Amino acid sequence: MATTTPTSQRSTSLKILSQPQVKSLLDEAQQKFAQEEGISFGAVNMHFKKPFEHSFTAPQRPHTTLLFGGLTFRHEHLLKGVFESLGYKTAVVPTPNVDAFQLGKEYGNNGQCNPTYFTVGNLVQYLQHLRDKQGMSVQEIIDSHVFLTAGACGPCRFGMYEAEYRLALRNAGFDGFRVMLFQQKGGLKQGDLEAGLKMNLDFFAGMVSAFNCGDILSEVANCIRAYETTPGATDKAASESLEFMYRVMQRKKPAELAGTSLGDLIKGKNAKAFDIAEQAVKFLDLLTSEDYIEPLRHVARKFDEVEVDRLQPKPIVKVTGEFWAQTTEGDGNFNMFRFLHSEGAEVITEPIATWLAYMLWQTKIKARDRHGLVEKADEVKWYELGKRAQLEVGYMKKRAIAKVADTIFRREYSRMVEALGHIAHEIVDMDEMERLGHGFYHTRSEGGEGHLEVSKNIYYSHKGLAHMVLSLKPFGCMPSTQSDGAQSAVVNRYKEMIFLPIETSGEGEINAHSRVQMALGEAKAKAKREFAEVLSSIPYGLDELKAYVDAHPEMKRPMYQFPRHNPRVVGTGANFALHVAERMQADGVKPKQVRDAAE
């Protein structure tokens, strides 16, 4: 039988080491390990220091080219015109391709998402082109170029874009190249010197106008392309219209109070009053001028020359998802818009305007959520009426500013939609998006587009605006992956909706197109059933409808307006058939079977 040592005896046999003795043993072990392995244990500075970044200052502006990219070629071309009108030298980095994706993987970190590899690799690819094809030295490229891109914080890799750009540029041999970052929160990161970019009203108004115009041109082109009778006619009109609007934006001169008699009078008396008055002049010019509206009417006439045949049962596909994947028009999302068009679908793209409206809504909603909350040190007693009134005024001011900004933004977007034939959709109501999505996805959860992916799926499906919703997101995109988890509950609630999430990567095009084809087949069948049901509900046959349209050529124009009365009828072809039948009845056209019976 084994003997057991009493607990008291065992405890007295333990040797308690002091802290100096422990440190001595660790030092001896460290020295022994260093001798055996041939390594050194020097002091390591654990504090991270951001690499030194050369600023882009005002004196450098005349000889520095501003590079930008990451949106559609339409948005980028219009932005180029805006920046040139403000006196900047600009160049657009081309739409990323698979070669750019491979460069991003080669020079960047492992485990990044699709947009990171494409956009980072695309910048490296462009700089290599300047070096290898145009003969510029690396130092010349670094000294004469600046890259402007977007950035953000939140639960995804988007917050690491700046670091990824710097790592890839250093690894590719362009260490020191300047990257300037727009933040979703916090504006533009700049030094204390006079910035090379003047972040004034002209800059922001021009940029937003370019975004809005690019959004509407894209949506109008997609709507018309689906029904064109001459293949390529829409692309031709869109290309000519884009170049026309680029010239318009390039030649637009900012409204100036300086140099006028009134401006000189105010400036001579009070410089601060002059600055306020000049901003007011610019703001009023933005609200009242038709510098972009009248040219867009000309663009509408250009598009109106394309002949369309709307009496076709085509499925409408709404594209949502992660911002970059749902926006780009290249290899980054498998050229998905063109693929959908080639498969016979009408595509509704997602405008950048939705994202801007979402950010304005966040400002308003955060003010509402924090209403009445104060720090402990600033706590106001019930009897301190003056302080309570001051807090209430501050809250109302925040809400009012957000409301005014949102109203003006939507008004300007609506003016452009109206000028361009009123084919494009208006910006969705963010309060309605909150109401639709909050039960499935908490609307205060930030990152990416938050709850909007869920809300837009319900909005476009349940309101009869699309037969199918396609969500495009990069592999491993955390915000979109979270929303996909909620989408299972949405699809279970709304049984009739067709929803397909697709993860994009640089190599999965065949698999993605195959999955889209399967879902699109269901959407096509849905559109055909709908079209057949409409034809069976009216007294005219399809041939009669087409004959009437042929006799009224204005109905073949893209800008021809017709109402959509029945919310259960989604397709353009089905709605147009109902409208043609109404016109025929109003004109007293008798159905063929009635004419045959009379004869």
BADO-903511 format. One record per residue (C-alpha): residue number from 0; residue in one letter; y, x, z. Coordinates in steps of 0.02 Angstrom, whole numbers, plus 32768, in hexadecimal, padded with zeros to 4 digits. Each point is the difference from the previous one (the first is absolute). Layout:
BADO-903511
NUM;A;Y;X;Z
...
//
This chain:
BADO-903511
0;M;8000;8000;8000
1;A;80A8;8047;7FCC
2;T;807D;8028;8086
3;T;80AF;7FB9;7FF8
4;T;8097;8064;8034
5;P;8073;7F9D;8070
6;T;80A6;7FD0;7FB5
7;S;8062;805E;8083
8;Q;7F9E;80A0;7FDB
9;R;8019;7FEF;7F42
10;S;80BB;7FE9;8013
11;T;8012;809E;8068
12;S;7FA6;8063;7F77
13;L;8085;7FD5;7F7D
14;K;8083;8085;7FE3
15;I;80AF;7FB8;7FED
16;L;806C;8069;7F8A
17;S;80BB;8009;800F
18;Q;8072;7FE2;7F6B
19;P;8024;80BC;7FE9
20;Q;7F45;8024;8001
21;V;7FE1;7F7B;7F7B
22;K;808B;8047;7F93
23;S;7FB7;80AF;8015
24;L;7F55;7FC7;7FC7
25;L;804C;7FA6;7F69
26;D;8063;809B;7FD0
27;E;7F64;806D;800A
28;A;7F9F;7F84;7F94
29;Q;808F;7FFA;7F84
30;Q;8008;80BD;7FF2
31;K;7F43;800C;7FE9
32;F;8004;7F79;7F79
33;A;8093;8055;7FA8
34;Q;7FA2;80A7;7FFB
35;E;7F5F;7FB2;7FC0
36;E;8050;7F92;7F7C
37;G;8093;8071;7FD1
38;I;8086;7F7E;801B
39;S;80A4;7FFB;805F
40;F;803D;7F80;807F
41;G;80BB;800F;7FE7
42;A;8080;7F85;8040
43;V;800D;7F63;7F95
44;N;809F;7F9B;7FF2
45;M;7FC4;7F4C;8009
46;H;80A9;7FB3;7FD3
47;F;800F;7FBF;7F4E
48;K;809D;802F;7FA1
49;K;802B;7FA6;7F61
50;P;8015;8078;7F6C
51;F;80B2;802A;7FD2
52;E;8040;7F8C;7F7A
53;H;808F;802C;7F8B
54;S;807C;7F71;7FF7
55;F;803E;7FA9;7F65
56;T;80BE;8005;8011
57;A;8091;7FBD;7F9B
58;P;8030;80A7;7FAD
59;Q;7F4E;800C;7FBC
60;R;8009;7F55;7FAE
61;P;803D;8036;7F51
62;H;7F72;807B;7FE4
63;T;7F72;7FAB;805F
64;T;7F86;7F88;7FAE
65;L;7FC7;7F6F;806B
66;L;7F47;7FD9;7FE3
67;F;7FB1;7F5B;8031
68;G;7F66;7F9A;7FD8
69;G;7F77;7F97;804C
70;L;8036;7F56;7FBB
71;T;7FE5;7FB2;7F55
72;F;804C;8054;7F67
73;R;8077;7F6B;7FF1
74;H;8046;8012;80AF
75;E;800E;80BC;7FEE
76;H;8058;7FF8;7F58
77;L;8081;7F85;8044
78;L;8018;8069;809E
79;K;8021;8094;7F90
80;G;808D;7F9F;7FAD
81;V;804B;7FD1;80A9
82;F;7FFD;80B3;8042
83;E;804C;8043;7F5F
84;S;808D;7F80;800B
85;L;8027;8049;80AD
86;G;8008;80B2;7FBC
87;Y;7F53;8045;802B
88;K;7F8F;8067;7F91
89;T;7F58;7FA9;8002
90;A;7F4F;800B;7FBD
91;V;7F6E;7F8A;8017
92;V;7F57;8046;802F
93;P;7F83;7FAF;7F87
94;T;7F83;7F7B;8035
95;P;7F73;8058;805F
96;N;7F5A;801A;7FA6
97;V;7F52;8039;8035
98;D;8030;80B7;7FE5
99;A;808A;7FE9;8082
100;F;7F80;7FB3;8075
101;Q;7F91;809B;7FEF
102;L;8094;8072;8022
103;G;8029;7F9C;809D
104;K;7F4E;8018;803E
105;E;8003;80B9;7FD4
106;Y;80A2;802C;8058
107;G;8007;7F7C;8089
108;N;7F9E;7FD5;809B
109;N;7F56;7FAD;7FFF
110;G;7FF0;7F49;8030
111;Q;80A5;7FC3;7FB7
112;C;8014;7F58;7FAA
113;N;800F;7FDD;7F47
114;P;80C0;7FF5;7FF3
115;T;8011;80A5;805D
116;Y;7F93;805F;7F87
117;F;804E;7FB0;7F67
118;T;80B8;8011;8032
119;V;7FF4;80AC;8051
120;G;7F97;8044;7F72
121;N;8077;7FB1;7F82
122;L;8094;8061;8044
123;V;7F9B;80A2;7FFB
124;Q;7FCC;7FD8;7F4E
125;Y;80B4;7FE4;7FCB
126;L;803C;80A2;804F
127;Q;7F72;805E;7FAC
128;H;803B;7FB5;7F5B
129;L;80B0;8042;8020
130;R;7FB8;80AC;8028
131;D;7F78;800F;7F7B
132;K;8044;7F98;7F6F
133;Q;80BC;800D;8013
134;G;8002;80B4;803C
135;M;8062;7FE7;80A1
136;S;7FE2;807A;808E
137;V;7FC1;7FBE;80A7
138;Q;80A2;802F;8056
139;E;8066;7FAB;7F79
140;I;7F9A;7F61;8017
141;I;8018;8006;80BD
142;D;80BB;8020;7FF4
143;S;8027;7F7B;7F7D
144;H;7F91;7F6E;8030
145;V;7FED;7F85;8090
146;F;7F79;7F7C;8012
147;L;802E;7F57;804C
148;T;7F72;7F95;8042
149;A;7FD9;7F78;807E
150;G;7FBC;8018;80AF
151;A;7FD4;7F99;8097
152;C;7FA7;7FFF;80A5
153;G;7F74;7F8D;8035
154;P;7F43;7FF6;8004
155;C;7FDB;8055;7F59
156;R;800D;80A5;7FA5
157;F;80A8;7FCE;7FB6
158;G;8054;8051;8096
159;M;7FB1;80A7;7FCE
160;Y;8041;8003;7F4D
161;E;808A;807B;8026
162;A;7F87;807C;804E
163;E;7F87;7FE8;7F6F
164;Y;8087;8024;7F7F
165;R;8030;80A1;805B
166;L;7F4B;8039;8014
167;A;7FD3;7FE1;7F4A
168;L;80A1;8050;7FC0
169;R;7FE2;809B;806B
170;N;7F4B;800D;7FC9
171;A;8032;7FEA;7F49
172;G;8081;808C;800A
173;F;809F;7F99;8014
174;D;8023;8023;80B7
175;G;80B3;7FCF;802E
176;F;800F;7F74;7F80
177;R;8071;7F79;8049
178;V;7FB8;7F56;8029
179;M;8078;7F79;803D
180;L;7FB4;7F6B;8057
181;F;803A;7F4C;8003
182;Q;7FBF;7FB1;80A0
183;Q;7FCE;7F4A;8012
184;K;805A;8016;80A6
185;G;808A;807C;8018
186;G;804F;8018;7F56
187;L;8005;80A8;7FA8
188;K;7FD8;80A2;805A
189;Q;8091;8074;7FDD
190;G;8059;8090;8051
191;D;80AC;8001;804E
192;L;8055;8041;7F63
193;E;8049;7F8A;7F7F
194;A;7F66;7FB7;7FB1
195;G;7FD8;8017;7F49
196;L;7FD6;7F47;7FFB
197;K;8094;7F90;802B
198;M;7FAF;7F70;805D
199;N;8089;7F81;7FDF
200;L;8009;7F4D;7FC2
201;D;7FFE;8034;7F49
202;F;7F5E;8061;801D
203;F;7FA2;7F76;805B
204;A;8042;7F71;7F94
205;G;7FD1;805C;7F62
206;M;7F54;802B;8042
207;V;7FDA;7F4D;8036
208;S;803F;7FBF;7F58
209;A;7F8A;8078;7FA6
210;F;7F6F;7FC6;806D
211;N;8026;7F49;7FE0
212;C;8017;8016;7F46
213;G;7F5E;8064;7FF3
214;D;7FA2;7F7B;8062
215;I;803A;7F72;7F91
216;L;7FE5;805F;7F5C
217;S;7F4D;8027;8036
218;E;7FD7;7F4C;8030
219;V;804E;7FB6;7F64
220;A;7FA3;8079;7F90
221;N;7F5A;7FD8;8055
222;C;801C;7F44;7FF0
223;I;8029;800B;7F47
224;R;7F7C;8082;7FD1
225;A;7F72;7F8D;8034
226;Y;802F;7F7F;7F79
227;E;804D;8066;7F74
228;T;7FC1;7FD5;7F51
229;T;8028;80AD;7FBA
230;P;7FAD;808A;8066
231;G;807E;8083;8037
232;A;8099;7F93;7FE4
233;T;8022;7FF0;80BB
234;D;7FF0;80BB;801D
235;K;807C;8021;7F74
236;A;807E;7F85;8047
237;A;7FE5;8044;80B1
238;S;8019;80B4;7FC8
239;E;80A1;7FD7;7FA3
240;S;803F;7F98;8091
241;L;7FDC;8089;807E
242;E;805F;8081;7F9B
243;F;8090;7F85;7FEC
244;M;800C;7FE0;80BC
245;Y;7FF3;80BB;8022
246;R;809A;801C;7F95
247;V;8059;7F71;8058
248;M;7FDE;804C;80AC
249;Q;8029;80B0;7FC4
250;R;80AB;7FCA;7FC0
251;K;8030;7F8F;8091
252;K;8097;8042;805D
253;P;8011;7FDE;80BB
254;A;808F;7F8F;8035
255;E;808B;8070;8042
256;L;809E;7FD8;8061
257;A;803A;80B5;7FF3
258;G;8078;801E;7F70
259;T;8048;7F50;8003
260;S;80AE;7FD8;803E
261;L;7FBC;7F99;8090
262;G;7F84;8089;802E
263;D;8086;8088;8000
264;L;8071;7F92;806B
265;I;7F78;7FDF;8083
266;K;7FC2;80B4;8002
267;G;80AF;8042;8019
268;K;8014;7F98;809D
269;N;7F52;7FFE;804E
270;A;7F67;8060;7FC3
271;K;7F88;7F9A;806A
272;A;8046;7F5C;7FBE
273;F;7FEB;8045;7F4F
274;D;7F47;8024;801E
275;I;7FE4;7F50;8042
276;A;805F;7FB2;7F6E
277;E;7F9F;8067;7F80
278;Q;7F5A;7FCA;804A
279;A;803A;7F4C;7FF8
280;V;802E;8016;7F48
281;K;7F54;8049;7FD9
282;F;7FAA;7F74;805E
283;L;8061;7F78;7FA7
284;D;7FDD;8052;7F59
285;L;7F47;7FFD;8028
286;L;8005;7F46;8028
287;T;806E;7FC5;7F71
288;S;7FE9;8074;7F6C
289;E;7F85;7FE3;7F71
290;D;7FE8;80B8;7FDA
291;Y;7F43;7FE6;8002
292;I;7FF4;7F43;7FE9
293;E;804A;7FF6;7F52
294;P;7F94;8091;7FBD
295;L;7F66;7FA9;8049
296;R;802C;7F65;7F9C
297;H;7FFC;806F;7F66
298;V;7F55;803F;8038
299;A;7FC5;7F4B;8011
300;R;8030;7FE1;7F4B
301;K;7F9E;809B;7FCE
302;F;7F64;7FC4;805B
303;D;8019;7F52;7FB8
304;E;7FDB;8045;7F52
305;V;7F49;8018;8031
306;E;7F95;7F6C;7FCA
307;V;7F86;7FBD;8083
308;D;7F6F;7F84;8000
309;R;7FF2;7FB6;80AF
310;L;7F77;7F83;7FD7
311;Q;7F79;8076;8040
312;P;7F9D;7FF6;80A2
313;K;8024;80AA;804D
314;P;7FE5;802B;80B8
315;I;809A;8034;8064
316;V;7FDE;8099;806D
317;K;8077;802E;808C
318;V;7FFC;80B9;802E
319;T;8023;8031;80B5
320;G;7FCA;808E;8073
321;E;8044;80A7;8038
322;F;80AF;8023;7FBF
323;W;7FDC;8091;7F89
324;A;7F57;7FC4;7FC2
325;Q;8043;7F53;7FD4
326;T;809B;8048;7FAC
327;T;7FCF;8097;7F97
328;E;7FCB;7FE7;7F4B
329;G;7F8D;8092;7FDF
330;D;7F60;8056;8036
331;G;8030;7FE5;80B6
332;N;7FC3;7F4C;7FF8
333;F;7F8B;8015;7F6A
334;N;8085;7FBB;7F89
335;M;7FD4;7F59;804D
336;F;808D;7F98;7FB4
337;R;7FD1;8031;7F4E
338;F;7F49;7FE5;8028
339;L;8021;7F50;8041
340;H;8065;7FDA;7F64
341;S;7F76;8041;7F8E
342;E;7F86;7F8D;805B
343;G;806B;7F68;7FDA
344;A;8060;7FE9;80A2
345;E;80B6;7FD8;8025
346;V;803C;807A;8085
347;I;8081;7FE4;8089
348;T;8036;80A9;8044
349;E;804B;801C;80AC
350;P;80BB;8028;7FFD
351;I;804D;8089;8069
352;A;807A;7F78;8035
353;T;7F79;7FB7;8071
354;W;7FF5;80A3;8061
355;L;80BE;8008;8012
356;A;8005;7F4B;803B
357;Y;7F75;8028;807C
358;M;8066;808E;804C
359;L;8098;7F8E;8011
360;W;7F91;7F7D;8053
361;Q;7FBF;8082;807B
362;T;80B2;8027;8035
363;K;8023;7F48;8020
364;I;7F5C;7FDC;8057
365;K;800A;8096;8074
366;A;80AD;7FC9;8039
367;R;7FB8;7F54;8024
368;D;7F69;8044;805E
369;R;806D;806F;806D
370;H;8081;7F7A;8023
371;G;8020;7FFB;80BB
372;L;7FA5;80A3;8025
373;V;8067;8089;8052
374;E;7FDB;80A5;8054
375;K;7FF1;7FFC;80BE
376;A;809F;8066;8011
377;D;805C;7F83;7F90
378;E;7FBE;7F65;8055
379;V;8082;7F77;8005
380;K;8012;7F8C;8094
381;W;8009;7F46;7FE2
382;Y;80B5;7FF8;8036
383;E;803B;808F;7F8E
384;L;8035;7F8B;7F76
385;G;8067;8080;7FA1
386;K;7F6D;8079;7FEF
387;R;7F8B;7F73;7FD0
388;A;8079;7FC8;7F79
389;Q;800F;80B3;7FC0
390;L;7F42;800E;7FEF
391;E;7FF9;7F58;7FA8
392;V;8088;8035;7F86
393;G;7FA1;80A0;7FDB
394;Y;7F61;7F9F;7FDC
395;M;8059;7F83;7F90
396;K;8054;808F;7FA3
397;K;7F58;8053;7FD9
398;R;7FB6;7F5C;7FC5
399;A;809A;7FD7;7F98
400;I;8002;80AB;7FAA
401;A;7F47;7FF1;7FD4
402;K;8018;7F4E;7FC2
403;V;8097;802B;7F95
404;A;7FA9;8098;7FB5
405;D;7F65;7F99;7FD7
406;T;8067;7F73;7FB3
407;I;8063;8077;7F92
408;F;7F63;805E;7FCB
409;R;7FA7;7F5F;7FCF
410;R;809A;7FBE;7FA7
411;E;800E;809C;7F94
412;Y;7F46;7FFB;7FD9
413;S;800C;7F48;7FD3
414;R;8093;8021;7F8C
415;M;7F98;807F;7FA0
416;V;7F6A;7F8A;7FF9
417;E;806F;7F77;7FBA
418;A;804F;8074;7F7F
419;L;7F56;803A;7FC4
420;G;7FC1;7F53;7FD4
421;H;7FCB;7FC7;80AE
422;I;7F4C;8032;7FDC
423;A;7FE9;8076;8094
424;H;7FDD;7FBC;80AE
425;E;8083;8000;8089
426;I;7FE7;806E;809B
427;V;7F86;7FAF;8079
428;D;8044;7FB5;80A0
429;M;7FD7;8079;808E
430;D;8006;7F78;8085
431;E;7F7C;7FA1;7F9D
432;M;7F9A;80A0;7FF1
433;E;8006;800E;80BD
434;R;7FC7;7F4C;8016
435;L;7F70;8012;7F85
436;G;7FBF;80A7;803C
437;H;801B;8008;80BC
438;G;7F64;7F9D;802B
439;F;7F95;8082;7FA6
440;Y;8063;80A2;8014
441;H;8081;801F;8088
442;T;80A8;8009;7FAA
443;R;8043;8084;8078
444;S;7F78;807B;7FCC
445;E;805C;8080;7F95
446;G;7FC3;807D;7F81
447;G;8002;7FE9;7F44
448;E;802C;7F4C;7FD8
449;G;7FBB;7FC0;80A4
450;H;7FCB;7F4B;7FF6
451;L;8042;7FE6;7F4F
452;E;7F5A;8023;7FA9
453;V;7FB0;7F72;8060
454;S;8095;7F8C;7FEC
455;K;8012;801D;7F45
456;N;7F47;7FDD;7FE4
457;I;8016;7F56;8054
458;Y;80A8;7FDF;7FAC
459;Y;7FCC;8021;7F4C
460;S;7F52;7FB2;8010
461;H;8024;7F67;806A
462;K;80A5;7FD6;7FAA
463;G;7FB1;8000;7F53
464;L;805C;8098;7FBC
465;A;7F67;806B;7FD4
466;H;7F47;7FE9;7FDD
467;M;7FD3;80A7;804F
468;V;804E;8081;8074
469;L;7FD5;80B7;7FE4
470;S;802B;8078;808E
471;L;800F;80B7;7FCF
472;K;8000;8085;8087
473;P;7FD2;80B8;8011
474;F;7F5B;8031;804E
475;G;8014;800B;80BD
476;C;80AB;7FA9;8004
477;M;800A;7FC7;80B5
478;P;807F;7F6F;7FF2
479;S;7FA8;7FB6;7F67
480;T;7F56;8018;8050
481;Q;803D;7F9F;8098
482;S;803F;7F73;7F92
483;D;7F5A;7FFD;7FA2
484;G;7FAB;7FDE;80A6
485;A;806F;7F68;8017
486;Q;7FE7;7FC8;7F4C
487;S;7F4B;7FD1;8027
488;A;8041;7F79;8075
489;V;807F;7FC9;7F7C
490;V;7F7C;7FEE;7F79
491;N;7F92;7FA0;807A
492;R;808F;7F88;8023
493;Y;8036;7FE8;7F4A
494;K;7F5A;7FED;7FA6
495;E;804A;7FEC;7F53
496;M;805D;80A7;7FF8
497;I;7FC3;8096;7F9D
498;F;8030;80A0;805A
499;L;7FC7;80B0;7FD2
500;P;8031;80A0;805C
501;I;7FED;80A2;7F9C
502;E;800D;80AF;8049
503;T;8044;807E;7F83
504;S;7FD4;80B7;7FF3
505;G;800C;8082;7F77
506;E;7F4D;7FE8;7FC4
507;G;7FCC;7F4A;801A
508;E;804B;7FAC;7F66
509;I;7F5E;7FBE;7FB3
510;N;7FC5;7FB4;80A3
511;A;80AA;7FB0;8021
512;H;800E;7FB5;7F51
513;S;7F50;7FBC;800F
514;R;8027;7FA8;80A5
515;V;80A2;7FB9;7FB9
516;Q;7FA3;7FBE;7F67
517;M;7F85;7FA3;8070
518;A;808A;7FAB;8066
519;L;8067;7FE2;7F63
520;G;7F6D;7FA6;7FB1
521;E;8008;7F82;808C
522;A;80BD;7FEF;7FEC
523;K;7FEC;7FE6;7F44
524;A;7F82;7F75;801D
525;K;8079;7FB0;807B
526;A;808F;8008;7F82
527;K;7F94;7FB7;7F75
528;R;7FC5;7F6F;806C
529;E;80B4;7FDC;8030
530;F;8037;8004;7F4A
531;A;7F72;7F8D;7FCB
532;E;8029;7F85;808C
533;V;80B6;7FFA;7FCA
534;L;7FD0;7FDF;7F4A
535;S;7F8C;7F74;8037
536;S;808D;7FB0;8064
537;I;807C;7FF3;7F6F
538;P;7FF1;7F95;7F63
539;Y;8011;8092;7F87
540;G;7F84;8083;7FC6
541;L;8020;80BB;7FFB
542;D;801B;7FFE;7F43
543;E;8084;7F79;8013
544;L;805A;8064;8086
545;K;8001;809B;7F92
546;A;803E;7F9E;7F6A
547;Y;8091;7FBC;8066
548;V;802D;80AE;803F
549;D;7FFB;8043;7F4D
550;A;807A;7F77;7FCF
551;H;8074;8032;808F
552;P;800F;80BF;7FF6
553;E;8073;800A;8098
554;M;7F64;7FDF;8068
555;K;7FB7;80A5;7FC2
556;R;808D;8063;804F
557;P;7FDD;805D;80A3
558;M;80A2;7FC2;804E
559;Y;7FD7;7F4A;7FE0
560;Q;8002;7FA9;80AA
561;F;7F83;7F7B;8033
562;P;7FE0;7FB2;80AB
563;R;7F62;8011;8067
564;H;7FEC;7F56;8054
565;N;7F4E;8006;8041
566;P;7FE5;8082;808A
567;R;7F43;7FF6;7FE4
568;V;8015;803E;7F4D
569;V;8012;80BD;8005
570;G;7FEF;8044;7F50
571;T;8090;8015;7F87
572;G;7F9A;7FB5;7F73
573;A;7FD0;7F65;8063
574;N;80B3;7FE2;803B
575;F;8043;801A;7F50
576;A;7F82;7F83;7FBB
577;L;803D;7F7D;807C
578;H;80B4;8022;7FCD
579;V;7FDB;7FF5;7F46
580;A;7FA7;7F5B;801A
581;E;8098;7FBC;8060
582;R;8073;8032;7F71
583;M;7F8E;7FB1;7F80
584;Q;7FFC;7F5D;8062
585;A;80BE;8004;8014
586;D;8010;8018;7F43
587;G;7F8C;7F6E;7FE1
588;V;7F75;8066;7FB1
589;K;7F62;7F97;7FFD
590;P;7F59;8050;8028
591;K;7F8C;8020;7F6D
592;Q;7F7E;7F7F;8036
593;V;8089;7F7B;8008
594;R;803C;802D;7F51
595;D;7F4E;8000;7FBE
596;A;7FDF;7F55;804D
597;A;809F;7FBA;7FB4
598;E;7FCD;803E;7F55
//
